[in-house]
């Protein structure tokens, strides 16, 4: 990869991380400064775990998981290790999402509010179920050694598409959740009177969209793929394998790079070509 | 393109069209069977133009515009003509969106409801403004003959990414709008009591997500590109130019195919390679 492209990738990653971290700070500020804080008491403070865990886990951690193969400082590390990190981050995001659902069901039941009536709840539950399916199929296809390479190659386009679609859908569902919470949670002044909390949480919604847009941009630039994931039959006109190694070595530390390269050489198999 | 892949593309297009048309039927049924119908009177019937024009124009027409280069029966037609159809559909979608905004501002002003306080309104307005920018830049880059081919090639990845991001964002904003309208518009029984209208409009929301998912799938399969838009330097291992011509000729009628081929030969220039 040309140095200019690598610099742009790092800048995009830094921007995404920054927007993601600011989103996490926003959701925590919302809950602690404007709302009832966090507790597990069946009340509003328990409900508040819902937006916190969704933003921290189902959006921020999932976003990092989506682009984890595109962190240049990991390109010396083994593909297998990166797969475990990708799967681990997604598993963590899934656990956060499930706990956030438990919090909201608990709160609804205690307050005698019906469950699963809104479009937000329908799409949110479908997203969590499909995310679980994606996780199980992903592990079965790409981490179980017995799975044929041809199956992996055939499944990869669907896996990559579903991953981006689920990530995008989760953000869309979160925006609906913000809308619901600001309408139901604000009274005197109401949402339509634009109190500071309404403006603050609207900005959180905008931040989530920007975070999503950055992650999608990073994840869909073909030239920003992990070098060895780029199809072997593509002519390396600008920046082939050799150039990549040089850039990578100059970016990662000596000892670390050596360890990673060793592992990588063992894992640098045909299956690596299937990554979308 | 292999015949099997072509069949899958046609099936996906038919599925997207079907879901899109059912969505349009759903929004019209909502407005006419559950709500006040359509009028331009400053009242609720004027507001109803907002969801109707968004679903028909900003979602359905925009979705068709996104995949218009991937309709196999147009592959014999000139690229320039398809560009005009792509731009025309997007312009029509933009006009629908603008009128839908006028309807909602009119309704708010007549009812003394504040404008632009919700996250839905913020993201919706930003989407319309960026869509306008995308339209102007798209025409400037790809329809003005003086624009250098190198500029077109450099801009195309951004144009394609922005197009898909805007299409996705519009659906997300529509889902927020549905949420708002069902909360504000339903009382006795309320949204949380799941009256038939709530379930019906939730299903509309699900249909919009399925429509979006189908359009995104069709638009992001590299093998479903217009044959001559596929990079020239890629080896045509299975299904190159010759195969494509055969399939195309067998799919379009005789006279029509001839006219289209003639025009196409004149337009089959280097710029055609830049389509993302």
Interface residues (C-beta under 8 A of the other chain):
Chain A: X113 X114 X117 X118 X119 X120 X122 X123 X157 X161 X165 X168 X169 X171 X172 X173 X175 X176 X178 X179 X180 X182 X183 X184 X191 X192 X193 X194 X198 X201 X202 X205 X206 X209 X213 X216 X217 X220 X221 X233 X234 X235
Chain B: X113 X114 X117 X118 X119 X120 X122 X123 X157 X161 X165 X168 X169 X171 X172 X173 X175 X176 X178 X179 X180 X182 X183 X184 X191 X192 X193 X194 X198 X201 X202 X205 X206 X209 X213 X216 X217 X220 X221 X233 X234 X235
